[in-house]
Amino acid sequence: MESTCNEDMPSPTLRTAETTVYAVLFAISFSHLLNDTIQALLVSIYPLLKESYHLTFSQLGMITFAFQVTASLLQPLVGWYTDKRSLPFSLPIGMGLTLCGLVALSMAGSFASILGSAALVGMGSAIFHPEASRIAHMAAGRRRGLAQSLFQVGGNAGSSIGPLLAALIIVPHGQGSIAWFSVVAFLGVAVLWNVGLWQARNLHRVHRKSAKSLESAHAALPTSTVVWSLTILGALIFSKYFYLASMTSYYTFYLMDRFHLPVQSAQIYLFVFLFAVAAGTILGGPVGDRFGRKRVIWASILGVAPFTLWLPHAGLYTTAVLSVVIGLVLSSAFSAILVYAQELVPGKVGMISGLFFGFAFGMGGIGSALLGNLADHTSINYVYQVCAYLPLIGLLTAFLPDVGGQKR
């Protein structure tokens, strides 16, 4: 009887693995903020680059494409490899590559060198995102949705701060002032080195399921259903990140063209939108933990459609309000989508994180390139009229099965 009771009790190691380590979550979220602040500088100086190098919208889209697609291709490979072999100190190396790209961008003197700098920043992101998401999963305990939201909110906060810093520092002082932000990258390296030390001491928190448990997990859903569900999630990522590409890459140009705002004022409006994205991100994970990932995906992707359809026809004040609503609602989706996918394919946290981060980056890059080309051939206003219909793809959520993380 005594031995039976002991077998039913969780071991100290298991109990430790189920606790949430908030210090690590906040550290990884802060490093995500630093990483994405640097990345946001690239997009934020597009008006400066366009004027200095006489670039077209298509060329601006190619810069985003170089950054996003480099990250897109490498992230699934990084995630797949770290699932098999942990690399605790890969994160500071990734931040170091981002630092190199930042310095190269500050000294770039041609369109080709700008593309190379953007690709180098993309390589840093490829190493950072899947492994950082994996550490968030390690430190999450039972609160996986909250952990992913905390991780994501750091990145989105950094993306919102980037345009503000660009407006205050880079636009007045020129391209060379980008090098000043190397201090931010050095701080990121220091934080991530300490995170790596924690990861090296806590590899037991990685739940590697036994073959039997994996078989039972897959028995609940046929392989065809898992593949179909991942395809639907991919379509939802396409919808979300194509629309976000229109906002992050071209929203300032839209405001300058439609409402005749100066560059710095348009950057402030972009900051407001991206700050709303950061604020909305924190909601998706905890709400998904409480009410179910599928409901969050429904509300986030499809629920934003009325506002995106209204945006191209609104005045300046209403546009600002709508952008805040769109940012808040749309941003809650990714954490829910990512944890939902991890529950579909248990035991492959790094690979799934890398696949979905990579696909999101890829869709953002391709979307930026295609929308830039569309703007060159039509108008920037027409781009927003077309993108307004993208959230309707959220109707596909109806075909997703119910998996773990439903209402508790």
PyMOL commands that set and color helices and strands:
alter all, ss='L'
color gray80, all
select helices_A, chain A and resi 2-8+12-17+22-44+46-53+57-84+90-107+111-140+144-173+175-201+203-205+211-220+223-259+263-291+293-313+316-330+333-344+349-377+380-387+390-399
alter helices_A, ss='H'
color red, helices_A
deselect
rebuild
show_as cartoon
